[in-house]
Amino acid sequence: MSEITPERVAHLAMLARIALTDDEIEKLTGELGAIVDSVAKVQEVATPEVAATSHPIPLTGGMRPDVPGQTLTTEQALAGAPDHDGSRFRVTAILGEEQ
């Protein structure tokens, strides 16, 4: 059985400066009690023989190897640009600055 009582919930609410009605205290007493009971059940089976896990399914790295591949040539990269100088993209000045 849970050690969460309405008095404890009211005390915690006072410490946290949270105004709770009697109905809210009663509801939270049941909800917090269920949480404490669930944690107690997990602690019963969590023995040194049971390996701790952070995820139930083994995960592998989600990244592919960093292998250089085929890249665009300068001409190919600039082919669709609205404006370029032959080796770089050309854009208009921003914030009124002149280059």
Summary of the structure (lengths in Angstrom):
residues: 99
radius of gyration: 31.2
end to end distance: 74.7
largest distance: 77.5
contacts: 139
relative contact order: 0.08
helix: 39%
strand: 2%
